[in-house]
């Protein structure tokens, strides 16, 4: 993610304007003719998820 995009994303998060994009679905063929669907998040959504995980994980960590 580029610096400009990172700044824009941070501003969206601070102003509560961030909205995740729809997840892309891709079908993976399985044996017997069935299809398994995978959801693929955008890079921006993955960055936000990882950031939230870093903030929330220590708060809800069991033990320690």
PDB file of N, CA, C, O and CB in Angstrom:
ATOM      1  N   UNK A   1       0.841  -1.163   0.000  1.00  0.00           N
ATOM      2  CA  UNK A   1       0.000   0.000   0.000  1.00  0.00           C
ATOM      3  C   UNK A   1       0.896   1.239   0.000  1.00  0.00           C
ATOM      4  O   UNK A   1       1.845   1.329   0.779  1.00  0.00           O
ATOM      5  CB  UNK A   1      -0.962  -0.009   1.214  1.00  0.00           C
ATOM      6  N   UNK A   2       0.595   2.161  -0.853  1.00  0.00           N
ATOM      7  CA  UNK A   2       1.402   3.370  -0.980  1.00  0.00           C
ATOM      8  C   UNK A   2       1.111   4.343   0.149  1.00  0.00           C
ATOM      9  O   UNK A   2       0.085   4.239   0.821  1.00  0.00           O
ATOM     10  CB  UNK A   2       1.151   4.041  -2.326  1.00  0.00           C
ATOM     11  N   UNK A   3       2.018   5.290   0.354  1.00  0.00           N
ATOM     12  CA  UNK A   3       1.896   6.251   1.458  1.00  0.00           C
ATOM     13  C   UNK A   3       0.621   7.084   1.339  1.00  0.00           C
ATOM     14  O   UNK A   3      -0.069   7.309   2.334  1.00  0.00           O
ATOM     15  CB  UNK A   3       3.119   7.175   1.494  1.00  0.00           C
ATOM     16  N   UNK A   4       0.308   7.541   0.133  1.00  0.00           N
ATOM     17  CA  UNK A   4      -0.900   8.361  -0.059  1.00  0.00           C
ATOM     18  C   UNK A   4      -2.148   7.555   0.273  1.00  0.00           C
ATOM     19  O   UNK A   4      -3.039   8.039   0.971  1.00  0.00           O
ATOM     20  CB  UNK A   4      -0.981   8.890  -1.513  1.00  0.00           C
ATOM     21  N   UNK A   5      -2.210   6.324  -0.228  1.00  0.00           N
ATOM     22  CA  UNK A   5      -3.363   5.466   0.050  1.00  0.00           C
ATOM     23  C   UNK A   5      -3.480   5.169   1.541  1.00  0.00           C
ATOM     24  O   UNK A   5      -4.579   5.095   2.090  1.00  0.00           O
ATOM     25  CB  UNK A   5      -3.258   4.157  -0.740  1.00  0.00           C
ATOM     26  N   UNK A   6      -2.330   5.001   2.183  1.00  0.00           N
ATOM     27  CA  UNK A   6      -2.313   4.745   3.613  1.00  0.00           C
ATOM     28  C   UNK A   6      -2.866   5.940   4.389  1.00  0.00           C
ATOM     29  O   UNK A   6      -3.637   5.766   5.332  1.00  0.00           O
ATOM     30  CB  UNK A   6      -0.893   4.422   4.077  1.00  0.00           C
ATOM     31  N   UNK A   7      -2.475   7.145   3.994  1.00  0.00           N
ATOM     32  CA  UNK A   7      -2.987   8.357   4.646  1.00  0.00           C
ATOM     33  C   UNK A   7      -4.492   8.503   4.442  1.00  0.00           C
ATOM     34  O   UNK A   7      -5.223   8.855   5.368  1.00  0.00           O
ATOM     35  CB  UNK A   7      -2.264   9.599   4.107  1.00  0.00           C
ATOM     36  N   UNK A   8      -4.947   8.228   3.217  1.00  0.00           N
ATOM     37  CA  UNK A   8      -6.382   8.325   2.921  1.00  0.00           C
ATOM     38  C   UNK A   8      -7.180   7.314   3.747  1.00  0.00           C
ATOM     39  O   UNK A   8      -8.244   7.636   4.276  1.00  0.00           O
ATOM     40  CB  UNK A   8      -6.638   8.098   1.416  1.00  0.00           C
ATOM     41  N   UNK A   9      -6.664   6.102   3.851  1.00  0.00           N
ATOM     42  CA  UNK A   9      -7.333   5.061   4.626  1.00  0.00           C
ATOM     43  C   UNK A   9      -7.409   5.465   6.095  1.00  0.00           C
ATOM     44  O   UNK A   9      -8.446   5.297   6.736  1.00  0.00           O
ATOM     45  CB  UNK A   9      -6.600   3.714   4.476  1.00  0.00           C
ATOM     46  N   UNK A  10      -6.315   5.995   6.622  1.00  0.00           N
ATOM     47  CA  UNK A  10      -6.296   6.441   8.014  1.00  0.00           C
ATOM     48  C   UNK A  10      -7.327   7.544   8.243  1.00  0.00           C
ATOM     49  O   UNK A  10      -8.032   7.532   9.252  1.00  0.00           O
ATOM     50  CB  UNK A  10      -4.891   6.938   8.401  1.00  0.00           C
ATOM     51  N   UNK A  11      -7.421   8.493   7.317  1.00  0.00           N
ATOM     52  CA  UNK A  11      -8.401   9.570   7.442  1.00  0.00           C
ATOM     53  C   UNK A  11      -9.826   9.014   7.415  1.00  0.00           C
ATOM     54  O   UNK A  11     -10.681   9.458   8.181  1.00  0.00           O
ATOM     55  CB  UNK A  11      -8.210  10.601   6.315  1.00  0.00           C
ATOM     56  N   UNK A  12     -10.080   8.050   6.542  1.00  0.00           N
ATOM     57  CA  UNK A  12     -11.407   7.431   6.481  1.00  0.00           C
ATOM     58  C   UNK A  12     -11.745   6.732   7.795  1.00  0.00           C
ATOM     59  O   UNK A  12     -12.879   6.808   8.268  1.00  0.00           O
ATOM     60  CB  UNK A  12     -11.480   6.428   5.316  1.00  0.00           C
ATOM     61  N   UNK A  13     -10.775   6.062   8.375  1.00  0.00           N
ATOM     62  CA  UNK A  13     -11.012   5.367   9.638  1.00  0.00           C
ATOM     63  C   UNK A  13     -11.279   6.362  10.766  1.00  0.00           C
ATOM     64  O   UNK A  13     -12.165   6.143  11.592  1.00  0.00           O
ATOM     65  CB  UNK A  13      -9.813   4.475   9.990  1.00  0.00           C
ATOM     66  N   UNK A  14     -10.520   7.444  10.800  1.00  0.00           N
ATOM     67  CA  UNK A  14     -10.687   8.442  11.865  1.00  0.00           C
ATOM     68  C   UNK A  14     -12.029   9.163  11.772  1.00  0.00           C
ATOM     69  O   UNK A  14     -12.604   9.527  12.798  1.00  0.00           O
ATOM     70  CB  UNK A  14      -9.556   9.461  11.809  1.00  0.00           C
ATOM     71  N   UNK A  15     -12.532   9.374  10.561  1.00  0.00           N
ATOM     72  CA  UNK A  15     -13.808  10.086  10.381  1.00  0.00           C
ATOM     73  C   UNK A  15     -14.995   9.135  10.284  1.00  0.00           C
ATOM     74  O   UNK A  15     -16.120   9.562  10.024  1.00  0.00           O
ATOM     75  CB  UNK A  15     -13.751  10.953   9.133  1.00  0.00           C
ATOM     76  N   UNK A  16     -14.739   7.844  10.494  1.00  0.00           N
ATOM     77  CA  UNK A  16     -15.779   6.805  10.416  1.00  0.00           C
ATOM     78  C   UNK A  16     -16.423   6.732   9.034  1.00  0.00           C
ATOM     79  O   UNK A  16     -17.590   6.360   8.909  1.00  0.00           O
ATOM     80  CB  UNK A  16     -16.854   7.063  11.465  1.00  0.00           C
ATOM     81  N   UNK A  17     -15.673   7.081   8.010  1.00  0.00           N
ATOM     82  CA  UNK A  17     -16.181   7.052   6.640  1.00  0.00           C
ATOM     83  C   UNK A  17     -15.796   5.766   5.909  1.00  0.00           C
ATOM     84  O   UNK A  17     -16.252   5.532   4.790  1.00  0.00           O
ATOM     85  CB  UNK A  17     -15.664   8.255   5.871  1.00  0.00           C
ATOM     86  N   UNK A  18     -14.958   4.932   6.531  1.00  0.00           N
ATOM     87  CA  UNK A  18     -14.502   3.707   5.872  1.00  0.00           C
ATOM     88  C   UNK A  18     -15.657   2.721   5.738  1.00  0.00           C
ATOM     89  O   UNK A  18     -16.376   2.458   6.703  1.00  0.00           O
ATOM     90  CB  UNK A  18     -13.335   3.066   6.656  1.00  0.00           C
ATOM     91  N   UNK A  19     -15.827   2.183   4.550  1.00  0.00           N
ATOM     92  CA  UNK A  19     -16.805   1.134   4.288  1.00  0.00           C
ATOM     93  C   UNK A  19     -16.099   0.035   3.512  1.00  0.00           C
ATOM     94  O   UNK A  19     -15.521   0.298   2.458  1.00  0.00           O
ATOM     95  CB  UNK A  19     -18.050   1.681   3.501  1.00  0.00           C
ATOM     96  N   UNK A  20     -16.138  -1.198   4.020  1.00  0.00           N
ATOM     97  CA  UNK A  20     -15.474  -2.286   3.298  1.00  0.00           C
ATOM     98  C   UNK A  20     -16.160  -2.552   1.959  1.00  0.00           C
ATOM     99  O   UNK A  20     -17.372  -2.385   1.818  1.00  0.00           O
ATOM    100  CB  UNK A  20     -15.462  -3.566   4.149  1.00  0.00           C
ATOM    101  N   UNK A  21     -15.373  -2.962   1.003  1.00  0.00           N
ATOM    102  CA  UNK A  21     -15.911  -3.295  -0.315  1.00  0.00           C
ATOM    103  C   UNK A  21     -16.466  -4.713  -0.283  1.00  0.00           C
ATOM    104  O   UNK A  21     -16.071  -5.512   0.565  1.00  0.00           O
ATOM    105  CB  UNK A  21     -14.820  -3.154  -1.418  1.00  0.00           C
ATOM    106  N   UNK A  22     -17.378  -5.033  -1.198  1.00  0.00           N
ATOM    107  CA  UNK A  22     -17.898  -6.398  -1.243  1.00  0.00           C
ATOM    108  C   UNK A  22     -16.775  -7.404  -1.491  1.00  0.00           C
ATOM    109  O   UNK A  22     -15.809  -7.117  -2.198  1.00  0.00           O
ATOM    110  CB  UNK A  22     -18.972  -6.525  -2.332  1.00  0.00           C
ATOM    111  N   UNK A  23     -16.919  -8.573  -0.903  1.00  0.00           N
ATOM    112  CA  UNK A  23     -15.932  -9.642  -1.042  1.00  0.00           C
ATOM    113  C   UNK A  23     -16.120 -10.296  -2.407  1.00  0.00           C
ATOM    114  O   UNK A  23     -17.242 -10.589  -2.817  1.00  0.00           O
ATOM    115  CB  UNK A  23     -16.066 -10.695   0.109  1.00  0.00           C
ATOM    116  N   UNK A  24     -15.005 -10.520  -3.104  1.00  0.00           N
ATOM    117  CA  UNK A  24     -15.060 -11.241  -4.381  1.00  0.00           C
ATOM    118  C   UNK A  24     -15.184 -12.727  -4.103  1.00  0.00           C
ATOM    119  O   UNK A  24     -14.527 -13.253  -3.205  1.00  0.00           O
ATOM    120  CB  UNK A  24     -13.801 -10.949  -5.253  1.00  0.00           C
ATOM    121  N   UNK A  25     -16.013 -13.394  -4.862  1.00  0.00           N
ATOM    122  CA  UNK A  25     -16.136 -14.840  -4.706  1.00  0.00           C
ATOM    123  C   UNK A  25     -15.571 -15.534  -5.932  1.00  0.00           C
ATOM    124  O   UNK A  25     -15.824 -15.146  -7.073  1.00  0.00           O
ATOM    125  CB  UNK A  25     -17.607 -15.248  -4.480  1.00  0.00           C
ATOM    126  N   UNK A  26     -14.800 -16.573  -5.657  1.00  0.00           N
ATOM    127  CA  UNK A  26     -14.247 -17.396  -6.726  1.00  0.00           C
ATOM    128  C   UNK A  26     -14.594 -18.842  -6.422  1.00  0.00           C
ATOM    129  O   UNK A  26     -14.451 -19.299  -5.288  1.00  0.00           O
ATOM    130  CB  UNK A  26     -12.699 -17.199  -6.865  1.00  0.00           C
ATOM    131  N   UNK A  27     -15.045 -19.553  -7.428  1.00  0.00           N
ATOM    132  CA  UNK A  27     -15.391 -20.953  -7.268  1.00  0.00           C
ATOM    133  C   UNK A  27     -14.206 -21.855  -7.574  1.00  0.00           C
ATOM    134  O   UNK A  27     -13.549 -21.713  -8.605  1.00  0.00           O
ATOM    135  CB  UNK A  27     -16.563 -21.308  -8.161  1.00  0.00           C
ATOM    136  N   UNK A  28     -13.944 -22.783  -6.662  1.00  0.00           N
ATOM    137  CA  UNK A  28     -12.876 -23.761  -6.835  1.00  0.00           C
ATOM    138  C   UNK A  28     -13.534 -25.110  -7.086  1.00  0.00           C
ATOM    139  O   UNK A  28     -14.267 -25.598  -6.226  1.00  0.00           O
ATOM    140  CB  UNK A  28     -11.920 -23.809  -5.583  1.00  0.00           C
ATOM    141  N   UNK A  29     -13.290 -25.729  -8.248  1.00  0.00           N
ATOM    142  CA  UNK A  29     -13.918 -27.023  -8.535  1.00  0.00           C
ATOM    143  C   UNK A  29     -13.424 -28.112  -7.577  1.00  0.00           C
ATOM    144  O   UNK A  29     -12.239 -28.195  -7.254  1.00  0.00           O
ATOM    145  CB  UNK A  29     -13.639 -27.437  -9.987  1.00  0.00           C
ATOM    146  N   UNK A  30     -14.367 -28.935  -7.139  1.00  0.00           N
ATOM    147  CA  UNK A  30     -14.035 -30.051  -6.258  1.00  0.00           C
ATOM    148  C   UNK A  30     -14.427 -31.357  -6.945  1.00  0.00           C
ATOM    149  O   UNK A  30     -15.076 -31.365  -7.991  1.00  0.00           O
ATOM    150  CB  UNK A  30     -14.751 -29.911  -4.879  1.00  0.00           C
ATOM    151  N   UNK A  31     -14.017 -32.441  -6.329  1.00  0.00           N
ATOM    152  CA  UNK A  31     -14.361 -33.765  -6.861  1.00  0.00           C
ATOM    153  C   UNK A  31     -15.879 -33.946  -6.842  1.00  0.00           C
ATOM    154  O   UNK A  31     -16.564 -33.429  -5.960  1.00  0.00           O
ATOM    155  CB  UNK A  31     -13.665 -34.894  -6.039  1.00  0.00           C
ATOM    156  N   UNK A  32     -16.381 -34.667  -7.800  1.00  0.00           N
ATOM    157  CA  UNK A  32     -17.814 -34.927  -7.854  1.00  0.00           C
ATOM    158  C   UNK A  32     -18.601 -33.794  -8.487  1.00  0.00           C
ATOM    159  O   UNK A  32     -19.831 -33.789  -8.429  1.00  0.00           O
ATOM    160  CB  UNK A  32     -18.334 -35.184  -6.477  1.00  0.00           C
ATOM    161  N   UNK A  33     -17.911 -32.831  -9.091  1.00  0.00           N
ATOM    162  CA  UNK A  33     -18.593 -31.748  -9.785  1.00  0.00           C
ATOM    163  C   UNK A  33     -19.043 -30.605  -8.897  1.00  0.00           C
ATOM    164  O   UNK A  33     -19.639 -29.647  -9.389  1.00  0.00           O
ATOM    165  CB  UNK A  33     -19.759 -32.286 -10.489  1.00  0.00           C
ATOM    166  N   UNK A  34     -18.775 -30.680  -7.605  1.00  0.00           N
ATOM    167  CA  UNK A  34     -19.169 -29.589  -6.710  1.00  0.00           C
ATOM    168  C   UNK A  34     -18.177 -28.436  -6.820  1.00  0.00           C
ATOM    169  O   UNK A  34     -17.079 -28.580  -7.358  1.00  0.00           O
ATOM    170  CB  UNK A  34     -19.256 -30.085  -5.247  1.00  0.00           C
ATOM    171  N   UNK A  35     -18.602 -27.283  -6.293  1.00  0.00           N
ATOM    172  CA  UNK A  35     -17.766 -26.087  -6.320  1.00  0.00           C
ATOM    173  C   UNK A  35     -17.666 -25.541  -4.907  1.00  0.00           C
ATOM    174  O   UNK A  35     -18.670 -25.430  -4.204  1.00  0.00           O
ATOM    175  CB  UNK A  35     -18.340 -25.013  -7.296  1.00  0.00           C
ATOM    176  N   UNK A  36     -16.455 -25.200  -4.491  1.00  0.00           N
ATOM    177  CA  UNK A  36     -16.227 -24.559  -3.195  1.00  0.00           C
ATOM    178  C   UNK A  36     -15.951 -23.097  -3.453  1.00  0.00           C
ATOM    179  O   UNK A  36     -15.053 -22.764  -4.226  1.00  0.00           O
ATOM    180  CB  UNK A  36     -15.046 -25.229  -2.409  1.00  0.00           C
ATOM    181  N   UNK A  37     -16.718 -22.206  -2.810  1.00  0.00           N
ATOM    182  CA  UNK A  37     -16.555 -20.774  -3.025  1.00  0.00           C
ATOM    183  C   UNK A  37     -15.639 -20.175  -1.971  1.00  0.00           C
ATOM    184  O   UNK A  37     -15.784 -20.437  -0.778  1.00  0.00           O
ATOM    185  CB  UNK A  37     -17.912 -20.070  -3.009  1.00  0.00           C
ATOM    186  N   UNK A  38     -14.693 -19.366  -2.432  1.00  0.00           N
ATOM    187  CA  UNK A  38     -13.777 -18.661  -1.554  1.00  0.00           C
ATOM    188  C   UNK A  38     -14.061 -17.172  -1.631  1.00  0.00           C
ATOM    189  O   UNK A  38     -14.283 -16.634  -2.716  1.00  0.00           O
ATOM    190  CB  UNK A  38     -12.308 -18.963  -1.924  1.00  0.00           C
ATOM    191  N   UNK A  39     -14.054 -16.498  -0.472  1.00  0.00           N
ATOM    192  CA  UNK A  39     -14.209 -15.051  -0.434  1.00  0.00           C
ATOM    193  C   UNK A  39     -12.835 -14.397  -0.406  1.00  0.00           C
ATOM    194  O   UNK A  39     -11.982 -14.781   0.394  1.00  0.00           O
ATOM    195  CB  UNK A  39     -15.050 -14.615   0.790  1.00  0.00           C
ATOM    196  N   UNK A  40     -12.615 -13.418  -1.268  1.00  0.00           N
ATOM    197  CA  UNK A  40     -11.321 -12.747  -1.354  1.00  0.00           C
ATOM    198  C   UNK A  40     -11.529 -11.269  -1.028  1.00  0.00           C
ATOM    199  O   UNK A  40     -12.195 -10.546  -1.769  1.00  0.00           O
ATOM    200  CB  UNK A  40     -10.674 -12.928  -2.774  1.00  0.00           C
ATOM    201  N   UNK A  41     -10.946 -10.831   0.098  1.00  0.00           N
ATOM    202  CA  UNK A  41     -11.052  -9.434   0.511  1.00  0.00           C
ATOM    203  C   UNK A  41     -10.096  -8.563  -0.285  1.00  0.00           C
ATOM    204  O   UNK A  41      -9.105  -9.044  -0.834  1.00  0.00           O
ATOM    205  CB  UNK A  41     -10.770  -9.293   2.007  1.00  0.00           C
ATOM    206  N   UNK A  42     -10.410  -7.268  -0.340  1.00  0.00           N
ATOM    207  CA  UNK A  42      -9.503  -6.325  -0.997  1.00  0.00           C
ATOM    208  C   UNK A  42      -8.313  -6.052  -0.075  1.00  0.00           C
ATOM    209  O   UNK A  42      -8.366  -6.345   1.120  1.00  0.00           O
ATOM    210  CB  UNK A  42     -10.242  -4.994  -1.359  1.00  0.00           C
ATOM    211  N   UNK A  43      -7.255  -5.496  -0.630  1.00  0.00           N
ATOM    212  CA  UNK A  43      -6.059  -5.168   0.154  1.00  0.00           C
ATOM    213  C   UNK A  43      -6.405  -4.195   1.274  1.00  0.00           C
ATOM    214  O   UNK A  43      -5.969  -4.374   2.412  1.00  0.00           O
ATOM    215  CB  UNK A  43      -4.962  -4.569  -0.751  1.00  0.00           C
ATOM    216  N   UNK A  44      -7.189  -3.167   0.956  1.00  0.00           N
ATOM    217  CA  UNK A  44      -7.574  -2.177   1.977  1.00  0.00           C
ATOM    218  C   UNK A  44      -8.282  -2.847   3.150  1.00  0.00           C
ATOM    219  O   UNK A  44      -7.996  -2.537   4.307  1.00  0.00           O
ATOM    220  CB  UNK A  44      -8.486  -1.095   1.364  1.00  0.00           C
ATOM    221  N   UNK A  45      -9.193  -3.755   2.861  1.00  0.00           N
ATOM    222  CA  UNK A  45      -9.925  -4.436   3.922  1.00  0.00           C
ATOM    223  C   UNK A  45      -8.991  -5.317   4.752  1.00  0.00           C
ATOM    224  O   UNK A  45      -9.137  -5.400   5.971  1.00  0.00           O
ATOM    225  CB  UNK A  45     -11.061  -5.278   3.330  1.00  0.00           C
ATOM    226  N   UNK A  46      -8.038  -5.969   4.098  1.00  0.00           N
ATOM    227  CA  UNK A  46      -7.087  -6.810   4.838  1.00  0.00           C
ATOM    228  C   UNK A  46      -6.181  -5.972   5.738  1.00  0.00           C
ATOM    229  O   UNK A  46      -5.833  -6.399   6.839  1.00  0.00           O
ATOM    230  CB  UNK A  46      -6.234  -7.633   3.863  1.00  0.00           C
ATOM    231  N   UNK A  47      -5.797  -4.777   5.271  1.00  0.00           N
ATOM    232  CA  UNK A  47      -4.971  -3.888   6.087  1.00  0.00           C
ATOM    233  C   UNK A  47      -5.747  -3.454   7.332  1.00  0.00           C
ATOM    234  O   UNK A  47      -5.196  -3.445   8.433  1.00  0.00           O
ATOM    235  CB  UNK A  47      -4.522  -2.648   5.267  1.00  0.00           C
ATOM    236  N   UNK A  48      -7.015  -3.098   7.165  1.00  0.00           N
ATOM    237  CA  UNK A  48      -7.842  -2.685   8.298  1.00  0.00           C
ATOM    238  C   UNK A  48      -8.031  -3.851   9.266  1.00  0.00           C
ATOM    239  O   UNK A  48      -7.927  -3.667  10.479  1.00  0.00           O
ATOM    240  CB  UNK A  48      -9.211  -2.161   7.811  1.00  0.00           C
ATOM    241  N   UNK A  49      -8.308  -5.046   8.748  1.00  0.00           N
ATOM    242  CA  UNK A  49      -8.486  -6.215   9.609  1.00  0.00           C
ATOM    243  C   UNK A  49      -7.225  -6.515  10.415  1.00  0.00           C
ATOM    244  O   UNK A  49      -7.303  -6.799  11.611  1.00  0.00           O
ATOM    245  CB  UNK A  49      -8.871  -7.434   8.771  1.00  0.00           C
ATOM    246  N   UNK A  50      -6.075  -6.454   9.770  1.00  0.00           N
ATOM    247  CA  UNK A  50      -4.815  -6.730  10.465  1.00  0.00           C
ATOM    248  C   UNK A  50      -4.531  -5.668  11.522  1.00  0.00           C
ATOM    249  O   UNK A  50      -4.041  -5.988  12.605  1.00  0.00           O
ATOM    250  CB  UNK A  50      -3.652  -6.800   9.463  1.00  0.00           C
ATOM    251  N   UNK A  51      -4.834  -4.407  11.217  1.00  0.00           N
ATOM    252  CA  UNK A  51      -4.621  -3.321  12.178  1.00  0.00           C
ATOM    253  C   UNK A  51      -5.513  -3.485  13.400  1.00  0.00           C
ATOM    254  O   UNK A  51      -5.069  -3.316  14.536  1.00  0.00           O
ATOM    255  CB  UNK A  51      -4.882  -1.965  11.519  1.00  0.00           C
ATOM    256  N   UNK A  52      -6.761  -3.813  13.156  1.00  0.00           N
ATOM    257  CA  UNK A  52      -7.683  -4.030  14.273  1.00  0.00           C
ATOM    258  C   UNK A  52      -7.262  -5.210  15.131  1.00  0.00           C
ATOM    259  O   UNK A  52      -7.391  -5.181  16.355  1.00  0.00           O
ATOM    260  CB  UNK A  52      -9.094  -4.251  13.756  1.00  0.00           C
ATOM    261  N   UNK A  53      -6.764  -6.234  14.485  1.00  0.00           N
ATOM    262  CA  UNK A  53      -6.294  -7.406  15.227  1.00  0.00           C
ATOM    263  C   UNK A  53      -5.150  -7.026  16.158  1.00  0.00           C
ATOM    264  O   UNK A  53      -5.111  -7.463  17.309  1.00  0.00           O
ATOM    265  CB  UNK A  53      -5.846  -8.516  14.260  1.00  0.00           C
ATOM    266  N   UNK A  54      -4.222  -6.214  15.664  1.00  0.00           N
ATOM    267  CA  UNK A  54      -3.092  -5.788  16.492  1.00  0.00           C
ATOM    268  C   UNK A  54      -3.544  -4.961  17.696  1.00  0.00           C
ATOM    269  O   UNK A  54      -2.938  -5.043  18.765  1.00  0.00           O
ATOM    270  CB  UNK A  54      -2.107  -4.981  15.655  1.00  0.00           C
ATOM    271  N   UNK A  55      -4.595  -4.174  17.532  1.00  0.00           N
ATOM    272  CA  UNK A  55      -5.091  -3.341  18.620  1.00  0.00           C
ATOM    273  C   UNK A  55      -5.933  -4.155  19.606  1.00  0.00           C
ATOM    274  O   UNK A  55      -5.772  -4.021  20.819  1.00  0.00           O
ATOM    275  CB  UNK A  55      -5.913  -2.178  18.060  1.00  0.00           C
ATOM    276  N   UNK A  56      -6.824  -4.994  19.089  1.00  0.00           N
ATOM    277  CA  UNK A  56      -7.778  -5.697  19.946  1.00  0.00           C
ATOM    278  C   UNK A  56      -7.233  -6.952  20.604  1.00  0.00           C
ATOM    279  O   UNK A  56      -7.674  -7.313  21.695  1.00  0.00           O
ATOM    280  CB  UNK A  56      -8.971  -6.055  19.156  1.00  0.00           C
ATOM    281  N   UNK A  57      -6.298  -7.616  19.975  1.00  0.00           N
ATOM    282  CA  UNK A  57      -5.790  -8.892  20.507  1.00  0.00           C
ATOM    283  C   UNK A  57      -5.245  -8.769  21.930  1.00  0.00           C
ATOM    284  O   UNK A  57      -5.585  -9.602  22.770  1.00  0.00           O
ATOM    285  CB  UNK A  57      -4.700  -9.431  19.598  1.00  0.00           C
ATOM    286  N   UNK A  58      -4.411  -7.764  22.240  1.00  0.00           N
ATOM    287  CA  UNK A  58      -3.911  -7.661  23.626  1.00  0.00           C
ATOM    288  C   UNK A  58      -5.030  -7.378  24.640  1.00  0.00           C
ATOM    289  O   UNK A  58      -4.927  -7.775  25.801  1.00  0.00           O
ATOM    290  CB  UNK A  58      -2.854  -6.555  23.714  1.00  0.00           C
ATOM    291  N   UNK A  59      -6.086  -6.702  24.211  1.00  0.00           N
ATOM    292  CA  UNK A  59      -7.178  -6.377  25.115  1.00  0.00           C
ATOM    293  C   UNK A  59      -7.947  -7.633  25.514  1.00  0.00           C
ATOM    294  O   UNK A  59      -8.295  -7.813  26.681  1.00  0.00           O
ATOM    295  CB  UNK A  59      -8.121  -5.362  24.467  1.00  0.00           C
ATOM    296  N   UNK A  60      -8.208  -8.500  24.536  1.00  0.00           N
ATOM    297  CA  UNK A  60      -9.023  -9.682  24.772  1.00  0.00           C
ATOM    298  C   UNK A  60      -8.215 -10.939  24.998  1.00  0.00           C
ATOM    299  O   UNK A  60      -8.777 -12.033  25.056  1.00  0.00           O
ATOM    300  CB  UNK A  60      -9.939  -9.892  23.631  1.00  0.00           C
ATOM    301  N   UNK A  61      -6.917 -10.805  25.126  1.00  0.00           N
ATOM    302  CA  UNK A  61      -6.044 -11.963  25.323  1.00  0.00           C
ATOM    303  C   UNK A  61      -6.363 -12.620  26.667  1.00  0.00           C
ATOM    304  O   UNK A  61      -6.474 -11.952  27.695  1.00  0.00           O
ATOM    305  CB  UNK A  61      -4.545 -11.545  25.256  1.00  0.00           C
ATOM    306  N   UNK A  62      -6.506 -13.934  26.631  1.00  0.00           N
ATOM    307  CA  UNK A  62      -6.807 -14.690  27.842  1.00  0.00           C
ATOM    308  C   UNK A  62      -5.492 -15.048  28.538  1.00  0.00           C
ATOM    309  O   UNK A  62      -4.523 -15.446  27.890  1.00  0.00           O
ATOM    310  CB  UNK A  62      -7.636 -15.975  27.513  1.00  0.00           C
ATOM    311  N   UNK A  63      -5.473 -14.902  29.856  1.00  0.00           N
ATOM    312  CA  UNK A  63      -4.267 -15.212  30.605  1.00  0.00           C
ATOM    313  C   UNK A  63      -3.328 -14.027  30.654  1.00  0.00           C
ATOM    314  O   UNK A  63      -3.750 -12.871  30.624  1.00  0.00           O
ATOM    315  CB  UNK A  63      -3.565 -16.404  30.002  1.00  0.00           C
ATOM    316  N   UNK A  64      -2.044 -14.337  30.729  1.00  0.00           N
ATOM    317  CA  UNK A  64      -0.996 -13.347  30.671  1.00  0.00           C
ATOM    318  C   UNK A  64      -1.128 -12.283  31.627  1.00  0.00           C
ATOM    319  O   UNK A  64      -0.291 -11.382  31.668  1.00  0.00           O
ATOM    320  CB  UNK A  64      -0.915 -12.780  29.396  1.00  0.00           C
TER     321      UNK A  64
END
